[in-house]
Amino acid sequence: MIDGLILTFQFFTRIPINKEVDFNEKNIRYSLFFYPFVGALLGSIAAGVFFILSKLNNDIAALATVLTLLLLTGGLHIDGISDTFDGFLSNRDRERTLEIMKDSRVGTFGVLSIIILLLTKFVIISNFGNGLPLALILSMVNSRLEACRVISTMKVARKGGLGDLFHNSNSEKLILLNSIIYIGILLIINYKFFSPLMITYIFNRLFCRWSYKKIGGMTGDTYGAVIEIGEVVSLLSYWGIMAWI
């Protein structure tokens, strides 16, 4: 399990841990188990940045928070959403769409998706209010827990790719355990905080249906898109709920 945790940091973040870990099925399985908890750590660091800088100016704090998240993840998931929208919005057939997604060059739709995503995060964070630190942490967990569920249960569109490797790690039972633990934590904090997780789940289901229609399944790029979309949807949901309660 320790190797799985280390692999989570090494693969999904830019936090340096200098220990060689085998990239095998067992370690990948446990890395998915720890991914939501690592998401909570990333969210805590970013929330801390916002808390400190918001004393000066909310816009500066929001910008620094978005940049912190980019630095901590190395833009890994941003690249995924860019490739996904380049392919999906090209209106080509399945094979050509997969080729476009695999292309290292960024197209117009990819650039637009990045700009819209980062601007949306900035606006939400800048205007959120006092409940942002907790909402940001929980949103990071929501998006990664949902991504793990998608990875473990949804069909893979491209065999032999990185997405296929994670999908075949047989992590379903660990993800279920994760979900039970996290739902229990949410209910202890505030039962209303369960709603953003469900809203994120619904949006991810809709996105997965779109992916199935376009390419017949999921890929590593669409996993990244699930995470980024999940963060935004969760933040918006918490924004609404915290304003209501």
N, C-alpha and C positions, 0 to 999 in steps of 0.2 A: 504493500500500500504506500509505503514511503517513496518508492521509485515512481509510482503512479502520480503522487503529489508533485514530485520534482519535475516529472515530464510535463505536467500541467503548466507549471511556471515556465519551463523552457520552450514549450511549443506555443502556448497561447498568450504569453506575456514577454516583455523585454526585461523583466527582473532577472538579473544574473545569478545563476546558481551553477557553480563550476563542479558538477559531478556528472560523470558519464552514465547515462541510463539507456538501456536497450529499447529501441522503438519496436516492441513486440506486442502481440495481442493482449497479454495480461496487463502490461503497463498502460496500454491505451485504454483498456476497460476501466482501470482505477483512475486514470487521468480524467475521464468523463465524470466519474463519481465526484471528484474534487472540484470540477470546473465551476459549479455554482458558488462554492465557498471561496474559491479564488476570485470570482467575480465580486463577491462581497468585500474582499480585501481591496481590490482595485477601486471599487466604489467608495470605500472608506477613505482611501488616499485622496481621491478626487474631491470628495465631500470636505475633507480637511482643508484642501487648498481653497475651496470656495468659502468656507467658514472664516478663514483668516483674512482673505482679500476682500470679502464683502463688507468688512469694516470700513474700507476705503471707498469702493465703488462696485456696484452690482455687475455692471457690464464688463469691467476688467476682471472681476472674479469669475464671471461666466465664461469669458474667453479663455482664461487660465485653466478653468476646469475642463473645457473641451480639449485644449491642447494637452493637458495632463493625461486624459484618457487615450489620446492618440499616441503619446509617448509610451505609456504603459503597455499598450497592445501592439505597438509598432505599425499601426494602421492595417493589421492583418484582415480584420473584418470589413474595413472600408474598401479594401481591394476586392473582396468578395461581392459586395453590393454593386460596385462599379462594373465588374465583369458580368454580373447577373443582368443588370439593366441594359448594358450594351447588347447582350444576346437576346433577351426577351423582347425588347422594343425594336429589334431589327426587322421583325415580321418575316423571318426566314423559316425554312423547314427545320426539323429537329436536328439533323446532322450539321447543317450550316450554323445553327444557333450554338451548338456545342463547340464548334470550331471557333466562333467569335468569342465565346466565353473563355476559351483556352488561350486565345491570343494575348500576348503580354502588353500589346498596345491598348491605350485607353481611347474610346470613341466619345462622340458627343453626348450620348445618353449616359455614359459612365461618368463623365465630368459633371453633368447636370445633377445626377443622383448624389454625388459627393457634396456638391454645393448646397443642394436642398437639405440633405441630411444634417450637415454641420450647422447651417443657419437655423434649422428647426431646433436642434439641441441648444444652440446659443440662446434663442429667444425664450424657450421654455425655462432654462436654468436661470436666465437673467430676471425673469418675471415671476418665478415660482413662489418665493416668500420663505418664511421661517422653517417650513417643513422639508426643505430641499435635501439636507444631508441624509435623512432617513430614506426619503423617496428615491434618491439617487442610488443608495446602497441596495435597496430592495429591487429597483429596476434592473440593476446589473445582475442580480441573482435570477430574477424572473426570466430575463432574456436568455441567460445561459442554461437554466434548467429546461426551458422550452426547446432550446437548440439541442440539448442532449436527448430529449425525448424524440425529436425529429430525426436525429442521427441514428438512434437505436431502432426506430420503428418504421420509418418511411423507406420506400424502395429507392435504390440508387440508379441514377440515369446512365452513369458511365462506369463500367466495370474496370477494375485495375487502377483507378485513381485514388487520391488521398481520401476522398469521401467514402469510397468503398471500403478502404482499410479501417476507418473508424466505425462504419456501419457493421462490419463483420466481427467486431470485438466482443459481441455477446454481452452487452452492458445493461440489458433491459431490467434485470432484477435490482441492480445497484441504482439505476435511475428511479425505479419505483420507490426504493428505500429513501433516496434523496427527497423525492416529492413528499412522502409522508412526513419526514422530519421537518421539511420547510413549511408545509401547510400547518403543522403543529405550532411552529414558531410564529407564523403569521396570526394564527388564532389567539395566541397569547398576547402579542403586541396589540392587535386590534382586529377583530373579525372582519371589519370593512376592508382591510388591506388585502383580503383574499380576492376581491373583485378585480383589481388590476391584473392579477395572475390569470384569471379566467378570460379577461378581455384580450390579453396577450395571446393566450391559447387560441381564441377564436380567430384573431388576425393571422396567426401562424397557419391555422388550418386553411384559411382562404388563400394564403400565399402558396402553401404546398399544393393546393388544387391547381393554381395557376402554373406552378412549376411542372406538375404532372402533364398538364395540357400542352405546355411548350416543349418539354424535353423528355417526358415520360418518367420523371422521378426527380431525385435530388442529387446535388454535387457538392463538393467542398465550397464552391463559390456561393451556392444558395444557402449553405449553412451560415456563412458569414452574413448574408443578407438577413437571415432569420434573426441573428443576434442584434444587428444594427436596428432593424425595424422593431424588434422586441423592446429595445431600450427606449426608443421614442414613444411607442404606444404605451408602455408602462409609465413613463414619466408623465405623459398627458393624462393618463388615468388617475395617477396619484394627485396630480394637480387639481383635477376636478373633485376627487374625493376629499382631499384635505380642505378645499374651499368650502365643501358642503358640511363637513363635520367640525 
